[in-house]
Amino acid sequence: MLTPPSHPGLPMREKHPSQQGDGRGRLPPQREQLLRARIKDLSLRLAGTQLERDIATLHAELEAKGITFKPQCYLSDEWGCPSGVPVIGVPFYLADAALHSIEEELGGGVETEEEILMYLRHEAGHAFNYAYRLYDTDAWRGLFGDYSRPYRDDYKARPFSRRYVHHISGWYAQKHPDEDFAETFAVWLTPGLDWRKRYQGWGALKKLQYVEDTVARLGRTPPLVQLAEPDLTTEEMEGTVLDHYRQRELDEKVDLELRDAFDQALEDIFYGPGEAPARAESLVRAERQRLLSAVSSYTGVSRGVARALLDHLAERAAALGLTLHPDDSREAVIRIASLVTALAMNHLYTDRFYEE
């Protein structure tokens, strides 16, 4: 949420629909049974997994750098921190060998151990930023930019820019100020990396020094944000494992079809960048489960379609940098529910969300 978020997730591998069966289109019985199982019924746990050991490694790295804050990690649908909340969501398939194999086949590849630790360090950067509300300070904004700046998935990276560190592939630090900080933190945290030498003469060096100085000042102090409410846990994931992969395809279909078609509607519901104190995206995500239940119950559309619509609108609200006055939350939720209901009903009867 890697996705401000929940900030948008880390870059995904290219997906493909292949399934390995017996050559006649049938999957092995155990594989088919797992694909049809509800994720919430799999009783997935971090305890006893390699993932738990990776998280312990992350916590040890934080401690070695003088940081007592240890972000809670939980199993979710993808990598990410909920917007402004210092907790880390980790993909559920990393907690089980059979699911790991399915992700390899249907998801286009699985993270290596090295990549998992890279992603954990990145997400720890988001969590540290949120825990101490660094993004609200003049010093942070002066180096990384405006946290409320619109998020762009189609950002144009400058591969040879020395203003940004290199950590996750795709020049991810250039995507948004929040990602710039998370990537900088991850580089600073990486054991055995002499970041002063690696980035000597780079503009990014002063960002790394900011992390060093900030940790020296705050690392042993309690975080300002104590609440750690996860966004979507595996215990809340009603869909099956197969639904998870179908949902990915549906999310892509919704994003491709809607694009920015309803930006004006969102701008009518919310305030512009910097005009109100709260993030509009955060409201949509906070109310997602309630809206999902209501829209699917009253329209008859699948929860998958409703979820894809809500996630798309949340992402567009983030991309536009839309804001909200807390006193207007109730009215905004009603208007979002009305918009999603209209789109869902259109899709139900015409197989399209709107007519051009």
C-alpha positions as CSV (number, residue, x, y, z in Angstrom):
1,M,0.0,0.0,0.0
2,L,4.6,-1.3,-1.8
3,T,0.9,1.4,-2.2
4,P,0.2,7.2,0.3
5,P,-1.7,5.1,0.7
6,S,-2.6,2.7,2.3
7,H,0.2,3.8,0.1
8,P,0.0,1.9,-3.2
9,G,1.8,-1.5,-3.0
10,L,5.2,-2.4,-4.1
11,P,5.7,-3.1,-7.8
12,M,4.1,-6.4,-8.8
13,R,5.6,-8.9,-11.2
14,E,4.0,-9.5,-14.5
15,K,1.1,-11.9,-14.0
16,H,0.1,-14.8,-16.3
17,P,-2.9,-17.1,-16.2
18,S,-1.1,-20.4,-16.6
19,Q,-2.0,-23.4,-14.4
20,Q,0.0,-26.6,-14.4
21,G,-2.3,-29.6,-14.4
22,D,-2.2,-33.2,-15.8
23,G,-2.1,-32.1,-19.4
24,R,-5.9,-32.5,-19.8
25,G,-6.8,-29.3,-18.0
26,R,-7.3,-30.8,-14.6
27,L,-5.4,-29.7,-11.5
28,P,-4.1,-32.1,-8.9
29,P,-6.9,-32.6,-6.3
30,Q,-4.9,-31.0,-3.5
31,R,-4.1,-28.0,-5.6
32,E,-7.7,-27.5,-6.7
33,Q,-8.9,-27.9,-3.1
34,L,-6.5,-25.2,-1.9
35,L,-7.5,-22.8,-4.7
36,R,-11.2,-23.2,-3.7
37,A,-10.5,-22.7,0.0
38,R,-11.5,-19.4,1.6
39,I,-8.4,-17.6,2.7
40,K,-9.8,-16.9,6.2
41,D,-10.3,-20.6,6.7
42,L,-6.7,-21.5,6.0
43,S,-5.6,-20.4,9.5
44,L,-2.5,-18.8,8.2
45,R,0.0,-17.7,10.8
46,L,3.4,-16.0,10.9
47,A,4.5,-18.1,13.8
48,G,7.0,-20.8,12.8
49,T,7.5,-19.6,9.2
50,Q,10.6,-18.3,7.4
51,L,8.6,-15.1,7.2
52,E,8.6,-14.8,11.0
53,R,12.3,-15.2,11.0
54,D,12.7,-12.5,8.3
55,I,10.6,-10.1,10.4
56,A,12.8,-11.0,13.4
57,T,15.8,-10.1,11.2
58,L,14.2,-6.7,10.4
59,H,13.6,-6.0,14.1
60,A,17.2,-6.9,14.9
61,E,18.4,-4.5,12.2
62,L,16.2,-1.8,13.6
63,E,17.6,-2.4,17.1
64,A,21.2,-2.4,15.9
65,K,20.6,1.0,14.4
66,G,19.2,2.4,17.6
67,I,15.5,2.1,16.9
68,T,13.3,0.6,19.7
69,F,10.1,0.9,17.6
70,K,9.3,-2.4,16.1
71,P,6.4,-2.3,13.6
72,Q,3.8,-5.0,13.9
73,C,3.5,-7.2,10.8
74,Y,0.4,-9.1,9.7
75,L,-0.6,-11.2,6.7
76,S,-2.7,-9.4,4.1
77,D,-3.3,-9.5,0.4
78,E,-0.2,-7.5,-0.6
79,W,2.7,-5.5,0.7
80,G,1.9,-2.2,2.2
81,C,1.2,0.1,5.2
82,P,-2.2,1.5,5.7
83,S,-2.0,5.3,5.1
84,G,-0.5,6.9,8.2
85,V,-0.6,3.7,10.2
86,P,2.7,2.2,11.4
87,V,2.0,-1.5,10.7
88,I,3.2,-3.7,7.8
89,G,1.0,-5.9,5.6
90,V,2.8,-8.9,4.1
91,P,1.4,-11.1,1.3
92,F,-0.3,-14.1,2.7
93,Y,1.2,-16.5,0.2
94,L,4.6,-16.1,1.8
95,A,3.4,-17.9,4.9
96,D,2.7,-21.3,3.3
97,A,4.8,-23.5,0.9
98,A,1.8,-24.6,-1.1
99,L,0.5,-21.0,-1.6
100,H,4.0,-20.0,-2.4
101,S,4.0,-22.5,-5.3
102,I,0.6,-21.2,-6.5
103,E,1.9,-17.6,-6.5
104,E,4.8,-18.9,-8.5
105,E,2.4,-20.3,-11.1
106,L,-0.4,-17.7,-11.2
107,G,1.3,-14.6,-9.9
108,G,4.3,-14.6,-12.2
109,G,6.9,-15.2,-9.6
110,V,7.7,-15.1,-5.9
111,E,9.9,-12.8,-3.9
112,T,13.4,-14.2,-3.0
113,E,14.6,-14.1,0.6
114,E,16.7,-11.1,-0.4
115,E,13.7,-9.3,-1.9
116,I,11.5,-10.0,1.1
117,L,14.1,-8.3,3.4
118,M,14.4,-5.4,0.9
119,Y,10.6,-5.0,1.0
120,L,10.4,-5.2,4.8
121,R,13.1,-2.5,5.1
122,H,11.1,-0.3,2.7
123,E,7.8,-0.8,4.6
124,A,9.7,-0.2,7.9
125,G,10.6,3.2,6.4
126,H,6.9,4.0,5.9
127,A,6.1,2.7,9.4
128,F,8.8,4.9,11.0
129,N,7.6,7.9,9.0
130,Y,4.0,7.4,10.2
131,A,5.0,6.4,13.8
132,Y,6.7,9.8,14.4
133,R,4.7,11.8,11.9
134,L,7.9,13.0,10.2
135,Y,5.9,13.9,7.0
136,D,4.3,16.8,9.0
137,T,7.6,18.5,9.7
138,D,9.3,21.2,7.7
139,A,12.6,19.4,7.7
140,W,11.0,16.3,6.0
141,R,9.1,18.4,3.5
142,G,12.2,20.4,2.7
143,L,14.0,17.2,1.7
144,F,11.4,14.9,0.3
145,G,8.5,17.1,-0.7
146,D,4.8,17.4,0.1
147,Y,3.4,14.2,1.5
148,S,-0.1,15.2,0.3
149,R,1.2,15.5,-3.3
150,P,-0.9,13.5,-5.8
151,Y,0.3,9.9,-6.3
152,R,1.1,8.9,-9.9
153,D,1.5,5.3,-11.1
154,D,2.7,6.6,-14.5
155,Y,5.6,8.6,-13.0
156,K,8.5,9.2,-15.4
157,A,11.7,8.1,-13.7
158,R,15.0,9.7,-14.4
159,P,17.4,6.7,-14.2
160,F,20.6,8.8,-13.8
161,S,19.3,11.3,-11.2
162,R,21.5,11.4,-8.1
163,R,18.8,13.0,-6.0
164,Y,17.3,9.6,-5.2
165,V,18.7,6.3,-3.7
166,H,18.5,3.0,-5.6
167,H,16.8,0.2,-3.7
168,I,13.7,-1.4,-5.2
169,S,13.7,-1.8,-9.0
170,G,11.9,0.7,-11.1
171,W,13.5,3.8,-9.5
172,Y,10.7,3.6,-6.9
173,A,12.1,6.5,-4.8
174,Q,11.0,8.8,-7.6
175,K,7.3,7.8,-7.4
176,H,6.3,10.0,-4.4
177,P,7.8,11.8,-1.4
178,D,6.6,9.0,0.9
179,E,8.3,6.4,-1.3
180,D,11.4,8.5,-1.5
181,F,11.7,8.5,2.3
182,A,10.9,4.8,2.6
183,E,13.6,3.9,0.0
184,T,16.1,6.2,1.7
185,F,15.4,4.6,5.1
186,A,15.7,1.1,3.5
187,V,19.1,1.9,2.1
188,W,20.2,3.5,5.4
189,L,19.1,0.3,7.3
190,T,20.7,-2.2,5.0
191,P,23.4,-4.1,6.9
192,G,26.9,-3.9,5.5
193,L,26.2,-1.1,3.1
194,D,28.5,1.9,3.5
195,W,25.9,4.5,2.3
196,R,28.2,7.4,2.9
197,K,30.7,5.9,0.4
198,R,28.0,4.6,-2.0
199,Y,26.3,8.0,-2.3
200,Q,29.2,10.3,-1.9
201,G,28.6,13.4,-4.1
202,W,25.0,12.5,-4.6
203,G,22.1,14.8,-3.7
204,A,20.5,11.8,-2.0
205,L,23.3,11.8,0.6
206,K,21.7,14.6,2.6
207,K,18.5,12.6,2.8
208,L,20.4,9.6,4.2
209,Q,22.0,11.9,6.7
210,Y,18.6,13.2,7.7
211,V,17.6,9.6,8.5
212,E,20.7,9.1,10.5
213,D,20.2,12.3,12.5
214,T,16.4,11.7,13.0
215,V,17.0,8.2,14.3
216,A,19.7,9.5,16.7
217,R,17.1,12.0,18.0
218,L,13.9,9.8,18.1
219,G,15.1,6.2,17.9
220,R,14.8,5.5,21.6
221,T,11.7,7.6,22.2
222,P,8.1,6.2,22.1
223,P,6.3,6.7,18.8
224,L,3.7,9.5,18.5
225,V,1.2,7.2,16.8
226,Q,0.4,4.3,19.1
227,L,-2.7,2.9,17.3
228,A,-1.8,0.2,14.9
229,E,-5.0,-0.9,13.1
230,P,-4.3,-3.3,10.1
231,D,-6.0,-2.6,6.8
232,L,-7.1,-6.1,5.7
233,T,-6.0,-9.2,7.6
234,T,-6.3,-12.8,6.3
235,E,-8.9,-13.4,9.0
236,E,-11.1,-10.9,7.1
237,M,-10.5,-12.2,3.6
238,E,-13.7,-13.9,2.7
239,G,-12.7,-14.9,-0.8
240,T,-11.0,-18.1,-2.0
241,V,-7.4,-18.3,-3.1
242,L,-8.6,-18.4,-6.7
243,D,-10.7,-15.3,-6.0
244,H,-7.5,-13.5,-5.0
245,Y,-6.0,-14.1,-8.4
246,R,-9.3,-13.3,-10.2
247,Q,-9.5,-10.1,-8.1
248,R,-6.1,-9.1,-9.4
249,E,-7.4,-9.4,-13.0
250,L,-10.6,-7.6,-12.1
251,D,-8.7,-4.8,-10.5
252,E,-6.7,-4.4,-13.7
253,K,-9.9,-4.4,-15.7
254,V,-11.5,-1.7,-13.6
255,D,-8.4,0.5,-13.6
256,L,-8.2,0.1,-17.4
257,E,-11.9,0.8,-18.1
258,L,-12.4,3.7,-15.6
259,R,-9.0,5.4,-15.6
260,D,-9.7,9.0,-14.6
261,A,-13.4,9.0,-15.8
262,F,-14.7,9.8,-12.3
263,D,-12.1,12.1,-11.1
264,Q,-14.6,15.0,-11.4
265,A,-17.1,13.1,-9.2
266,L,-14.5,12.6,-6.5
267,E,-13.4,16.2,-6.7
268,D,-17.1,17.2,-6.1
269,I,-17.2,15.0,-3.0
270,F,-13.9,15.9,-1.5
271,Y,-11.6,18.9,-1.1
272,G,-8.5,19.6,-3.1
273,P,-4.9,19.1,-2.0
274,G,-4.0,20.9,1.2
275,E,-7.6,22.3,1.6
276,A,-8.5,20.0,4.5
277,P,-6.6,18.1,7.2
278,A,-7.6,14.5,6.4
279,R,-6.8,12.3,3.4
280,A,-9.9,11.4,1.3
281,E,-8.3,8.0,0.4
282,S,-8.1,7.1,4.1
283,L,-11.8,7.5,4.6
284,V,-12.6,5.3,1.6
285,R,-10.3,2.6,2.8
286,A,-11.5,2.9,6.4
287,E,-15.1,2.4,5.3
288,R,-14.3,-0.2,2.7
289,Q,-15.7,-3.3,4.5
290,R,-19.0,-1.5,5.4
291,L,-19.4,-0.2,1.9
292,L,-18.6,-3.6,0.4
293,S,-21.3,-5.3,2.4
294,A,-23.9,-2.6,1.7
295,V,-23.2,-2.3,-2.1
296,S,-23.1,-6.1,-2.7
297,S,-26.2,-6.7,-0.6
298,Y,-28.4,-4.1,-2.2
299,T,-27.2,-4.4,-5.8
300,G,-26.4,-8.1,-6.2
301,V,-23.0,-7.5,-7.7
302,S,-20.2,-9.6,-6.5
303,R,-18.0,-8.3,-3.6
304,G,-15.1,-8.6,-6.0
305,V,-16.6,-6.0,-8.4
306,A,-17.5,-3.7,-5.5
307,R,-14.1,-4.0,-4.0
308,A,-12.4,-3.3,-7.3
309,L,-14.5,-0.1,-7.6
310,L,-13.8,1.1,-4.1
311,D,-10.1,0.4,-4.4
312,H,-10.0,2.2,-7.7
313,L,-11.7,5.3,-6.3
314,A,-9.4,5.2,-3.3
315,E,-6.4,5.1,-5.5
316,R,-7.7,8.0,-7.7
317,A,-8.4,10.0,-4.5
318,A,-4.8,9.5,-3.5
319,A,-3.5,10.3,-7.0
320,L,-5.4,13.6,-7.0
321,G,-4.3,14.4,-3.4
322,L,-7.9,14.9,-2.3
323,T,-8.6,15.8,1.3
324,L,-11.5,15.8,3.7
325,H,-12.8,17.7,6.8
326,P,-13.6,15.1,9.4
327,D,-17.0,16.7,10.1
328,D,-18.0,15.9,6.5
329,S,-17.1,12.2,6.7
330,R,-20.7,11.0,7.0
331,E,-21.9,12.8,4.0
332,A,-18.9,11.8,2.0
333,V,-19.5,8.1,2.8
334,I,-23.1,8.4,1.6
335,R,-22.0,10.0,-1.7
336,I,-19.3,7.4,-2.3
337,A,-21.8,4.6,-1.6
338,S,-24.2,6.2,-4.1
339,L,-21.4,6.5,-6.7
340,V,-20.3,2.9,-6.3
341,T,-23.9,1.6,-6.3
342,A,-24.6,3.4,-9.6
343,L,-21.4,2.1,-11.2
344,A,-22.1,-1.4,-9.9
345,M,-25.7,-1.4,-11.2
346,N,-24.5,-0.2,-14.6
347,H,-22.0,-3.1,-14.7
348,L,-24.6,-5.6,-13.6
349,Y,-27.0,-4.7,-16.5
350,T,-24.7,-3.7,-19.3
351,D,-21.4,-5.4,-18.3
352,R,-19.8,-1.9,-18.4
353,F,-19.4,0.6,-15.7
354,Y,-20.5,3.6,-17.8
355,E,-21.4,4.6,-21.3
356,E,-18.9,6.9,-23.0
